[in-house]
Amino acid sequence: MSDTDEETFQVITANRLHDGIIVYFNESSGWQESIKDATVASGDEVNALLTQAEQDFAANRIVDAYAVEITGAHVPLSARERVRAAGPSIRYGEDAVPTNTSDFEI
């Protein structure tokens, strides 16, 4: 089987409205922060999951829900979605503040 013949699946992703965090839909436990916790679907199952996600959009819990193609190992196929699933590519918050390693002050 070549790479182009590998079966693909889909998961539903969105951003949580109150903090903007990327989340993935799990049919039994709701929105999760890890793509590995997402419900994996194919075919018509994807539309059913999107319909459920639209209810959370209408209730102002999430924004921008859409399906993402993944491999069976929960690896997104597009570069954009791989970056979203891996988390921020730069330091931010407390991690973004550089430490003062100099011997002198200005």
The first five atom37 places (N, CA, C, CB, O) and aatype in JSON, in Angstrom:
{
  "aatype": [12, 15, 3, 16, 3, 6, 6, 16, 13, 5, 19, 9, 16, 0, 2, 1, 10, 8, 3, 7, 9, 9, 19, 18, 13, 2, 6, 15, 15, 7, 17, 5, 6, 15, 9, 11, 3, 0, 16, 19, 0, 15, 7, 3, 6, 19, 2, 0, 10, 10, 16, 5, 0, 6, 5, 3, 13, 0, 0, 2, 1, 9, 19, 3, 0, 18, 0, 19, 6, 9, 16, 7, 0, 8, 19, 14, 10, 15, 0, 1, 6, 1, 19, 1, 0, 0, 7, 14, 15, 9, 1, 18, 7, 6, 3, 0, 19, 14, 16, 2, 16, 15, 3, 13, 6, 9],
  "atom_mask": [
    [1, 1, 1, 1, 1],
    [1, 1, 1, 1, 1],
    [1, 1, 1, 1, 1],
    [1, 1, 1, 1, 1],
    [1, 1, 1, 1, 1],
    [1, 1, 1, 1, 1],
    [1, 1, 1, 1, 1],
    [1, 1, 1, 1, 1],
    [1, 1, 1, 1, 1],
    [1, 1, 1, 1, 1],
    [1, 1, 1, 1, 1],
    [1, 1, 1, 1, 1],
    [1, 1, 1, 1, 1],
    [1, 1, 1, 1, 1],
    [1, 1, 1, 1, 1],
    [1, 1, 1, 1, 1],
    [1, 1, 1, 1, 1],
    [1, 1, 1, 1, 1],
    [1, 1, 1, 1, 1],
    [1, 1, 1, 0, 1],
    [1, 1, 1, 1, 1],
    [1, 1, 1, 1, 1],
    [1, 1, 1, 1, 1],
    [1, 1, 1, 1, 1],
    [1, 1, 1, 1, 1],
    [1, 1, 1, 1, 1],
    [1, 1, 1, 1, 1],
    [1, 1, 1, 1, 1],
    [1, 1, 1, 1, 1],
    [1, 1, 1, 0, 1],
    [1, 1, 1, 1, 1],
    [1, 1, 1, 1, 1],
    [1, 1, 1, 1, 1],
    [1, 1, 1, 1, 1],
    [1, 1, 1, 1, 1],
    [1, 1, 1, 1, 1],
    [1, 1, 1, 1, 1],
    [1, 1, 1, 1, 1],
    [1, 1, 1, 1, 1],
    [1, 1, 1, 1, 1],
    [1, 1, 1, 1, 1],
    [1, 1, 1, 1, 1],
    [1, 1, 1, 0, 1],
    [1, 1, 1, 1, 1],
    [1, 1, 1, 1, 1],
    [1, 1, 1, 1, 1],
    [1, 1, 1, 1, 1],
    [1, 1, 1, 1, 1],
    [1, 1, 1, 1, 1],
    [1, 1, 1, 1, 1],
    [1, 1, 1, 1, 1],
    [1, 1, 1, 1, 1],
    [1, 1, 1, 1, 1],
    [1, 1, 1, 1, 1],
    [1, 1, 1, 1, 1],
    [1, 1, 1, 1, 1],
    [1, 1, 1, 1, 1],
    [1, 1, 1, 1, 1],
    [1, 1, 1, 1, 1],
    [1, 1, 1, 1, 1],
    [1, 1, 1, 1, 1],
    [1, 1, 1, 1, 1],
    [1, 1, 1, 1, 1],
    [1, 1, 1, 1, 1],
    [1, 1, 1, 1, 1],
    [1, 1, 1, 1, 1],
    [1, 1, 1, 1, 1],
    [1, 1, 1, 1, 1],
    [1, 1, 1, 1, 1],
    [1, 1, 1, 1, 1],
    [1, 1, 1, 1, 1],
    [1, 1, 1, 0, 1],
    [1, 1, 1, 1, 1],
    [1, 1, 1, 1, 1],
    [1, 1, 1, 1, 1],
    [1, 1, 1, 1, 1],
    [1, 1, 1, 1, 1],
    [1, 1, 1, 1, 1],
    [1, 1, 1, 1, 1],
    [1, 1, 1, 1, 1],
    [1, 1, 1, 1, 1],
    [1, 1, 1, 1, 1],
    [1, 1, 1, 1, 1],
    [1, 1, 1, 1, 1],
    [1, 1, 1, 1, 1],
    [1, 1, 1, 1, 1],
    [1, 1, 1, 0, 1],
    [1, 1, 1, 1, 1],
    [1, 1, 1, 1, 1],
    [1, 1, 1, 1, 1],
    [1, 1, 1, 1, 1],
    [1, 1, 1, 1, 1],
    [1, 1, 1, 0, 1],
    [1, 1, 1, 1, 1],
    [1, 1, 1, 1, 1],
    [1, 1, 1, 1, 1],
    [1, 1, 1, 1, 1],
    [1, 1, 1, 1, 1],
    [1, 1, 1, 1, 1],
    [1, 1, 1, 1, 1],
    [1, 1, 1, 1, 1],
    [1, 1, 1, 1, 1],
    [1, 1, 1, 1, 1],
    [1, 1, 1, 1, 1],
    [1, 1, 1, 1, 1],
    [1, 1, 1, 1, 1]
  ],
  "atom_positions": [
    [[0.84, -1.18, 0.0], [0.0, 0.0, 0.0], [0.88, 1.24, 0.0], [-0.96, 0.0, 1.22], [1.76, 1.37, 0.86]],
    [[0.68, 2.14, -0.93], [1.47, 3.36, -1.0], [0.88, 4.41, -0.07], [1.54, 3.9, -2.45], [-0.22, 4.23, 0.46]],
    [[1.62, 5.52, 0.13], [1.13, 6.59, 1.0], [-0.19, 7.17, 0.5], [2.18, 7.7, 1.1], [-1.03, 7.58, 1.3]],
    [[-0.37, 7.2, -0.82], [-1.6, 7.77, -1.35], [-2.78, 6.84, -1.16], [-1.43, 8.09, -2.8], [-3.93, 7.28, -1.25]],
    [[-2.52, 5.55, -0.89], [-3.6, 4.59, -0.67], [-3.99, 4.47, 0.79], [-3.19, 3.25, -1.2], [-4.97, 3.78, 1.1]],
    [[-3.25, 5.12, 1.7], [-3.53, 5.01, 3.13], [-4.91, 5.58, 3.43], [-2.45, 5.74, 3.96], [-5.26, 6.67, 2.97]],
    [[-5.68, 4.84, 4.19], [-7.03, 5.29, 4.52], [-6.95, 6.51, 5.44], [-7.84, 4.15, 5.18], [-6.15, 6.55, 6.37]],
    [[-7.79, 7.48, 5.16], [-7.83, 8.68, 5.99], [-9.17, 8.76, 6.7], [-7.57, 9.95, 5.14], [-10.18, 8.2, 6.26]],
    [[-9.15, 9.46, 7.8], [-10.33, 9.67, 8.62], [-10.44, 11.15, 8.89], [-10.26, 8.84, 9.95], [-9.62, 11.94, 8.43]],
    [[-11.47, 11.54, 9.64], [-11.62, 12.94, 9.98], [-12.0, 13.09, 11.45], [-12.67, 13.61, 9.09], [-12.63, 12.22, 12.04]],
    [[-11.59, 14.23, 12.0], [-12.01, 14.64, 13.34], [-12.55, 16.06, 13.2], [-10.82, 14.56, 14.39], [-12.27, 16.75, 12.22]],
    [[-13.32, 16.48, 14.19], [-13.89, 17.82, 14.18], [-13.08, 18.7, 15.12], [-15.4, 17.81, 14.59], [-12.81, 18.32, 16.26]],
    [[-12.68, 19.86, 14.64], [-11.93, 20.81, 15.44], [-12.63, 22.16, 15.46], [-10.49, 20.96, 14.91], [-13.44, 22.46, 14.59]],
    [[-12.3, 22.96, 16.46], [-12.86, 24.3, 16.6], [-11.96, 25.06, 17.58], [-14.37, 24.27, 17.09], [-10.95, 24.54, 18.05]],
    [[-12.35, 26.27, 17.88], [-11.72, 27.02, 18.96], [-12.76, 27.26, 20.04], [-11.11, 28.37, 18.44], [-13.9, 27.64, 19.75]],
    [[-12.35, 27.02, 21.28], [-13.24, 27.27, 22.41], [-13.45, 28.78, 22.51], [-12.66, 26.68, 23.76], [-12.48, 29.54, 22.45]],
    [[-14.67, 29.21, 22.66], [-14.98, 30.64, 22.59], [-14.4, 31.43, 23.76], [-16.48, 30.83, 22.55], [-13.91, 32.54, 23.55]],
    [[-14.45, 30.91, 24.97], [-14.05, 31.74, 26.12], [-12.55, 31.96, 26.25], [-14.56, 31.12, 27.38], [-12.14, 32.91, 26.92]],
    [[-11.72, 31.11, 25.63], [-10.28, 31.34, 25.73], [-9.51, 31.14, 24.42], [-9.71, 30.43, 26.77], [-8.3, 31.35, 24.39]],
    [[-10.19, 30.74, 23.35], [-9.54, 30.6, 22.05], [-8.73, 29.34, 21.86], [0.0, 0.0, 0.0], [-8.13, 29.15, 20.8]],
    [[-8.68, 28.46, 22.86], [-7.9, 27.24, 22.78], [-8.45, 26.33, 21.69], [-7.88, 26.51, 24.13], [-9.67, 26.22, 21.53]],
    [[-7.57, 25.67, 20.95], [-7.96, 24.7, 19.92], [-8.49, 23.46, 20.62], [-6.76, 24.35, 18.98], [-7.86, 22.93, 21.53]],
    [[-9.66, 23.0, 20.18], [-10.29, 21.83, 20.78], [-10.75, 20.86, 19.69], [-11.48, 22.24, 21.67], [-10.92, 21.23, 18.53]],
    [[-10.94, 19.62, 20.1], [-11.35, 18.53, 19.21], [-12.57, 17.85, 19.82], [-10.19, 17.5, 18.98], [-12.64, 17.66, 21.03]],
    [[-13.53, 17.49, 18.97], [-14.8, 16.96, 19.45], [-14.72, 15.47, 19.76], [-15.88, 17.21, 18.44], [-14.29, 14.67, 18.94]],
    [[-15.16, 15.13, 20.98], [-15.3, 13.73, 21.39], [-16.78, 13.52, 21.63], [-14.44, 13.39, 22.68], [-17.39, 14.2, 22.45]],
    [[-17.36, 12.58, 20.91], [-18.8, 12.37, 20.93], [-19.33, 12.07, 22.33], [-19.15, 11.24, 20.01], [-20.46, 12.46, 22.65]],
    [[-18.55, 11.4, 23.16], [-19.06, 11.04, 24.49], [-18.66, 12.01, 25.59], [-18.58, 9.67, 24.85], [-19.35, 12.09, 26.61]],
    [[-17.57, 12.75, 25.41], [-17.13, 13.63, 26.5], [-17.0, 15.1, 26.12], [-15.83, 13.16, 27.02], [-16.49, 15.89, 26.91]],
    [[-17.45, 15.47, 24.94], [-17.42, 16.88, 24.54], [-16.08, 17.3, 23.96], [0.0, 0.0, 0.0], [-15.35, 16.49, 23.4]],
    [[-15.77, 18.57, 24.1], [-14.59, 19.16, 23.48], [-13.35, 18.9, 24.33], [-14.78, 20.66, 23.28], [-13.33, 19.15, 25.53]],
    [[-12.3, 18.39, 23.67], [-11.05, 18.04, 24.33], [-9.89, 18.81, 23.7], [-10.8, 16.52, 24.25], [-9.97, 19.19, 22.53]],
    [[-8.84, 19.05, 24.45], [-7.7, 19.82, 23.94], [-6.71, 18.98, 23.14], [-6.98, 20.47, 25.08], [-5.88, 19.54, 22.43]],
    [[-6.77, 17.67, 23.23], [-5.84, 16.81, 22.5], [-6.53, 16.14, 21.31], [-5.24, 15.74, 23.43], [-7.64, 15.62, 21.45]],
    [[-5.88, 16.17, 20.17], [-6.44, 15.52, 18.98], [-6.57, 14.01, 19.19], [-5.56, 15.81, 17.75], [-7.42, 13.37, 18.57]],
    [[-5.75, 13.45, 20.05], [-5.81, 12.01, 20.32], [-7.1, 11.61, 21.01], [-4.61, 11.59, 21.17], [-7.48, 10.44, 20.99]],
    [[-7.79, 12.57, 21.64], [-9.05, 12.31, 22.34], [-10.28, 12.51, 21.45], [-9.16, 13.2, 23.54], [-11.4, 12.29, 21.9]],
    [[-10.07, 12.92, 20.21], [-11.19, 13.22, 19.31], [-11.85, 11.95, 18.8], [-10.7, 14.07, 18.14], [-11.2, 10.92, 18.64]],
    [[-13.14, 12.04, 18.55], [-13.87, 10.96, 17.9], [-13.46, 10.93, 16.43], [-15.42, 11.14, 18.05], [-13.54, 11.94, 15.74]],
    [[-13.04, 9.78, 15.96], [-12.6, 9.6, 14.58], [-13.79, 9.13, 13.75], [-11.42, 8.59, 14.48], [-14.52, 8.22, 14.16]],
    [[-13.98, 9.75, 12.6], [-15.13, 9.41, 11.77], [-14.73, 9.35, 10.31], [-16.26, 10.44, 11.96], [-13.65, 9.78, 9.91]],
    [[-15.63, 8.79, 9.51], [-15.47, 8.79, 8.06], [-16.85, 8.81, 7.43], [-14.65, 7.56, 7.58], [-17.84, 8.46, 8.07]],
    [[-16.9, 9.22, 6.18], [-18.17, 9.23, 5.46], [-19.24, 10.08, 6.12], [0.0, 0.0, 0.0], [-18.98, 11.21, 6.53]],
    [[-20.45, 9.53, 6.2], [-21.6, 10.26, 6.75], [-21.46, 10.55, 8.24], [-22.87, 9.47, 6.51], [-22.11, 11.45, 8.76]],
    [[-20.61, 9.79, 8.93], [-20.4, 10.03, 10.37], [-19.86, 11.44, 10.61], [-19.43, 8.98, 10.96], [-20.16, 12.06, 11.63]],
    [[-19.06, 11.94, 9.67], [-18.48, 13.27, 9.81], [-19.58, 14.32, 9.85], [-17.49, 13.56, 8.66], [-19.54, 15.24, 10.67]],
    [[-20.55, 14.2, 8.96], [-21.67, 15.16, 8.94], [-22.46, 15.13, 10.24], [-22.6, 14.87, 7.76], [-22.92, 16.17, 10.71]],
    [[-22.63, 13.94, 10.82], [-23.35, 13.83, 12.09], [-22.57, 14.54, 13.21], [-23.57, 12.34, 12.46], [-23.18, 15.22, 14.04]],
    [[-21.26, 14.4, 13.22], [-20.45, 15.08, 14.23], [-20.49, 16.59, 14.03], [-18.99, 14.58, 14.2], [-20.56, 17.34, 15.0]],
    [[-20.44, 17.04, 12.78], [-20.52, 18.47, 12.51], [-21.86, 19.04, 12.96], [-20.31, 18.73, 11.02], [-21.92, 20.17, 13.45]],
    [[-22.92, 18.28, 12.81], [-24.24, 18.71, 13.27], [-24.24, 18.9, 14.78], [-25.34, 17.69, 12.85], [-24.81, 19.87, 15.29]],
    [[-23.6, 17.98, 15.5], [-23.5, 18.12, 16.96], [-22.66, 19.35, 17.31], [-22.87, 16.84, 17.59], [-23.0, 20.09, 18.24]],
    [[-21.57, 19.57, 16.58], [-20.71, 20.71, 16.84], [-21.45, 22.02, 16.6], [-19.46, 20.65, 15.96], [-21.23, 23.0, 17.32]],
    [[-22.32, 22.06, 15.6], [-23.11, 23.26, 15.32], [-24.0, 23.65, 16.5], [-23.96, 23.04, 14.08], [-24.29, 24.83, 16.69]],
    [[-24.43, 22.68, 17.29], [-25.22, 22.98, 18.49], [-24.37, 23.75, 19.5], [-25.77, 21.68, 19.12], [-24.86, 24.68, 20.15]],
    [[-23.1, 23.37, 19.64], [-22.2, 24.09, 20.55], [-21.86, 25.47, 20.01], [-20.92, 23.28, 20.79], [-21.66, 26.4, 20.78]],
    [[-21.8, 25.6, 18.68], [-21.59, 26.91, 18.07], [-22.79, 27.81, 18.38], [-21.39, 26.78, 16.53], [-22.62, 28.96, 18.77]],
    [[-23.99, 27.28, 18.22], [-25.22, 28.05, 18.49], [-25.31, 28.45, 19.96], [-26.46, 27.23, 18.09], [-25.89, 29.48, 20.29]],
    [[-24.74, 27.63, 20.85], [-24.76, 27.91, 22.29], [-23.56, 28.75, 22.73], [-24.79, 26.59, 23.07], [-23.34, 28.94, 23.92]],
    [[-22.79, 29.26, 21.76], [-21.62, 30.11, 22.03], [-20.55, 29.44, 22.88], [-22.06, 31.38, 22.72], [-19.93, 30.08, 23.73]],
    [[-20.33, 28.14, 22.64], [-19.24, 27.42, 23.33], [-17.99, 27.36, 22.47], [-19.69, 25.99, 23.69], [-16.87, 27.39, 22.99]],
    [[-18.17, 27.27, 21.14], [-17.04, 27.16, 20.22], [-17.28, 28.05, 19.01], [-16.82, 25.68, 19.77], [-18.4, 28.51, 18.78]],
    [[-16.21, 28.29, 18.25], [-16.31, 28.99, 16.97], [-15.56, 28.19, 15.92], [-15.75, 30.43, 17.07], [-14.6, 27.48, 16.22]],
    [[-16.01, 28.32, 14.68], [-15.27, 27.81, 13.53], [-15.09, 26.3, 13.49], [-13.94, 28.45, 13.49], [-13.98, 25.83, 13.22]],
    [[-16.1, 25.53, 13.75], [-15.98, 24.06, 13.71], [-15.88, 23.57, 12.27], [-17.19, 23.39, 14.41], [-16.62, 24.02, 11.4]],
    [[-14.95, 22.66, 12.05], [-14.79, 22.05, 10.73], [-14.09, 20.71, 10.86], [-13.99, 22.99, 9.78], [-13.5, 20.41, 11.9]],
    [[-14.16, 19.92, 9.81], [-13.55, 18.59, 9.8], [-12.1, 18.68, 9.31], [-14.36, 17.61, 8.9], [-11.77, 19.47, 8.42]],
    [[-11.24, 17.86, 9.91], [-9.83, 17.8, 9.56], [-9.5, 16.36, 9.17], [-8.93, 18.28, 10.75], [-9.85, 15.42, 9.88]],
    [[-8.82, 16.2, 8.04], [-8.39, 14.86, 7.64], [-7.17, 14.44, 8.45], [-8.09, 14.81, 6.13], [-6.23, 15.21, 8.61]],
    [[-7.21, 13.21, 8.94], [-6.09, 12.66, 9.72], [-5.78, 11.26, 9.22], [-6.42, 12.65, 11.24], [-6.58, 10.65, 8.5]],
    [[-4.63, 10.75, 9.61], [-4.31, 9.35, 9.37], [-4.9, 8.55, 10.53], [-2.76, 9.12, 9.25], [-5.44, 9.13, 11.47]],
    [[-4.8, 7.26, 10.46], [-5.29, 6.41, 11.54], [-4.56, 6.63, 12.85], [0.0, 0.0, 0.0], [-5.05, 6.21, 13.9]],
    [[-3.4, 7.27, 12.8], [-2.62, 7.54, 14.0], [-2.87, 8.94, 14.56], [-1.13, 7.36, 13.7], [-2.05, 9.47, 15.31]],
    [[-4.0, 9.55, 14.19], [-4.38, 10.88, 14.65], [-3.38, 11.96, 14.22], [-4.51, 10.89, 16.16], [-3.19, 12.94, 14.94]],
    [[-2.75, 11.79, 13.08], [-1.83, 12.8, 12.55], [-2.54, 13.55, 11.44], [-0.5, 12.14, 12.04], [-2.92, 12.96, 10.43]],
    [[-2.72, 14.87, 11.6], [-3.37, 15.65, 10.55], [-2.56, 15.61, 9.26], [-3.56, 17.1, 11.0], [-1.33, 15.55, 9.29]],
    [[-3.25, 15.64, 8.13], [-2.58, 15.57, 6.83], [-2.03, 16.93, 6.4], [-3.53, 15.05, 5.79], [-1.01, 16.97, 5.7]],
    [[-2.67, 18.02, 6.77], [-2.18, 19.33, 6.34], [-1.18, 19.9, 7.34], [-3.36, 20.31, 6.15], [-1.25, 19.63, 8.54]],
    [[-0.26, 20.7, 6.83], [0.75, 21.33, 7.69], [0.08, 22.25, 8.71], [1.77, 22.12, 6.85], [0.48, 22.28, 9.87]],
    [[-0.92, 23.0, 8.28], [-1.62, 23.92, 9.19], [-2.2, 23.17, 10.38], [-2.74, 24.66, 8.45], [-2.06, 23.6, 11.52]],
    [[-2.84, 22.04, 10.11], [-3.49, 21.3, 11.19], [-2.46, 20.57, 12.07], [-4.49, 20.29, 10.61], [-2.71, 20.34, 13.25]],
    [[-1.31, 20.19, 11.5], [-0.25, 19.59, 12.33], [0.26, 20.62, 13.33], [0.92, 19.06, 11.45], [0.51, 20.29, 14.49]],
    [[0.42, 21.88, 12.89], [0.87, 22.95, 13.79], [-0.19, 23.2, 14.85], [1.16, 24.25, 13.0], [0.14, 23.34, 16.03]],
    [[-1.46, 23.26, 14.46], [-2.54, 23.5, 15.44], [-2.58, 22.38, 16.48], [-3.91, 23.6, 14.73], [-2.75, 22.64, 17.67]],
    [[-2.41, 21.13, 16.04], [-2.49, 19.99, 16.96], [-1.29, 19.93, 17.9], [-2.59, 18.68, 16.18], [-1.41, 19.47, 19.04]],
    [[-0.12, 20.4, 17.43], [1.1, 20.33, 18.25], [1.18, 21.45, 19.28], [2.32, 20.39, 17.36], [1.94, 21.35, 20.24]],
    [[0.4, 22.49, 19.09], [0.44, 23.6, 20.03], [1.3, 24.73, 19.49], [0.0, 0.0, 0.0], [1.84, 24.63, 18.39]],
    [[1.43, 25.81, 20.26], [2.15, 26.99, 19.79], [3.58, 26.66, 19.37], [2.17, 28.06, 20.88], [4.26, 25.85, 20.01]],
    [[4.02, 27.3, 18.3], [5.38, 27.05, 17.81], [6.37, 28.07, 18.37], [5.4, 27.09, 16.28], [7.57, 27.99, 18.08]],
    [[5.88, 29.01, 19.17], [6.76, 29.97, 19.84], [6.39, 30.0, 21.32], [6.65, 31.39, 19.2], [5.29, 29.62, 21.71]],
    [[7.32, 30.47, 22.12], [7.02, 30.59, 23.55], [6.09, 31.78, 23.77], [8.33, 30.75, 24.38], [6.17, 32.77, 23.05]],
    [[5.22, 31.67, 24.75], [4.33, 32.77, 25.07], [4.04, 32.75, 26.56], [3.02, 32.68, 24.25], [4.38, 31.79, 27.25]],
    [[3.41, 33.81, 27.05], [3.11, 33.9, 28.48], [4.38, 34.01, 29.3], [0.0, 0.0, 0.0], [5.32, 34.7, 28.9]],
    [[4.42, 33.33, 30.43], [5.59, 33.36, 31.31], [6.83, 32.8, 30.61], [5.3, 32.57, 32.58], [7.95, 33.23, 30.91]],
    [[6.65, 31.85, 29.7], [7.79, 31.27, 29.0], [8.43, 32.24, 28.0], [7.36, 30.01, 28.27], [9.57, 32.04, 27.6]],
    [[7.71, 33.28, 27.61], [8.22, 34.21, 26.61], [9.1, 35.29, 27.22], [7.07, 34.86, 25.87], [9.84, 35.97, 26.5]],
    [[9.05, 35.47, 28.54], [9.84, 36.49, 29.19], [11.28, 36.0, 29.3], [9.26, 36.84, 30.6], [11.55, 34.99, 29.97]],
    [[12.22, 36.7, 28.65], [13.6, 36.24, 28.72], [14.17, 36.41, 30.12], [14.46, 36.98, 27.71], [13.83, 37.35, 30.83]],
    [[15.02, 35.51, 30.49], [15.67, 35.63, 31.8], [16.84, 36.6, 31.67], [16.16, 34.24, 32.32], [17.46, 36.72, 30.61]],
    [[17.13, 37.29, 32.75], [18.23, 38.24, 32.76], [19.49, 37.48, 33.15], [17.97, 39.44, 33.74], [19.65, 37.09, 34.3]],
    [[20.37, 37.28, 32.19], [21.61, 36.54, 32.46], [22.84, 37.44, 32.44], [21.78, 35.41, 31.45], [23.97, 36.95, 32.48]],
    [[22.64, 38.73, 32.38], [23.8, 39.63, 32.31], [24.32, 39.92, 33.7], [23.44, 40.96, 31.59], [23.61, 39.74, 34.7]],
    [[25.59, 40.36, 33.77], [26.24, 40.71, 35.03], [26.04, 42.17, 35.4], [27.72, 40.4, 34.95], [26.41, 42.6, 36.49]],
    [[25.48, 42.92, 34.49], [25.39, 44.37, 34.72], [23.96, 44.85, 34.49], [26.38, 45.13, 33.8], [23.13, 44.17, 33.89]],
    [[23.71, 46.05, 34.97], [22.43, 46.71, 34.75], [22.65, 48.0, 34.02], [21.69, 46.96, 36.08], [23.72, 48.61, 34.13]],
    [[21.67, 48.41, 33.28], [21.8, 49.68, 32.53], [21.05, 50.75, 33.28], [21.26, 49.54, 31.08], [21.02, 51.9, 32.84]]
  ]
}
